[in-house]
Amino acid sequence: MNYKEITLMINHELEPFIADILNEVGANGVVIEDSEELKKGRIETFGEIYELDPADYPESDVRVKVYFSELDYHDGIIETIEEKINQLHDVKVTRLEISTDEVQEEDWANEWKNHFHAFKVSDKFVIVPSWESYDALQEGEHAIHLDPGMAFGTGDHATTSMCLKLIEKYVLPNQSVIDVGTGSGILSIAAHKLGAAPIKALDLDAVAVKVAQDNFEKNDCLDAITAEPGNLLKGETEKRDVIFANILAHIVDLMIDDSYALLNDNGLFITSGIIEEKETMIVEHLERVGYRILEITRDSGWIAIAARKEA
């Protein structure tokens, strides 16, 4: 199957909203290339970090590449994207340029290799793509071997990296976990590396479930993590100690009540995919059902939250 690639050049003010918009129009995959990435000084933060190639990034603003399968694409998608961007309230649109291209399936599979290299994402976790080797692990560090394929979650996006940092801070050995919207499976793998068990990984997208299972096998934890299709927490009855949800704010909002009911007393809810503008809505809902906010972290216009179910 081939894919349609739509490239958007947008100003930075639009970037926190673009993922929501593209999800609404049914995107199969998104790559965000922010010109500011070259200025962040990652080496100073966590030590050995991969070198970014300036050729992969625009000179200014943000380049967004969004993909649709040939079965999902239709001519009205571009018009819909433009309409949704122009309907954003209190967000100035100073750049919006759109172009399209055709992508062969084999080119899609190789696209990640041009952008994704081994890097240390937190104090304890080093992300290593499956096509690279890494022999610089330090004591106390864990390598997470990934081939993201067509699923979200390489650890490089702010939402995923913030979740990983909260996981390494709060998740304990032998805690039971359910990972909602697992994508590449990265959060489930991190929990396994820390000794959590049992772990269940859910995703509405069957492709993501298969990608996650492949990554579990790469990390020698295929038998330790159950991966299956699932619509948020619908149909889940077994209580857990920890729930992860790195998805979009309006979807997080839909599952807050169910997450609280499904957690054991003193259970932990770690969530991200929330733009800063939706922080108040999510925090108020969490507190309304009985959660106590432990920590809120911020990065690049996104937030992540760790919340505790009070006994």
Secondary structure as UniProt FT lines:
FT   STRAND          3..10
FT   HELIX           12..14
FT   HELIX           15..24
FT   TURN            25..26
FT   STRAND          29..34
FT   HELIX           35..39
FT   HELIX           42..46
FT   HELIX           54..56
FT   STRAND          62..69
FT   TURN            70..72
FT   HELIX           76..86
FT   TURN            89..90
FT   STRAND          96..103
FT   HELIX           105..111
FT   HELIX           112..114
FT   STRAND          119..120
FT   STRAND          125..129
FT   TURN            130..131
FT   TURN            139..140
FT   STRAND          142..146
FT   TURN            149..150
FT   HELIX           158..170
FT   TURN            173..174
FT   STRAND          177..180
FT   TURN            183..184
FT   HELIX           186..193
FT   TURN            194..195
FT   STRAND          199..203
FT   HELIX           206..218
FT   TURN            219..220
FT   TURN            222..224
FT   STRAND          225..229
FT   TURN            232..235
FT   STRAND          240..246
FT   HELIX           249..262
FT   STRAND          263..275
FT   HELIX           276..278
FT   HELIX           279..289
FT   STRAND          291..299
FT   TURN            300..301
FT   STRAND          302..309
//
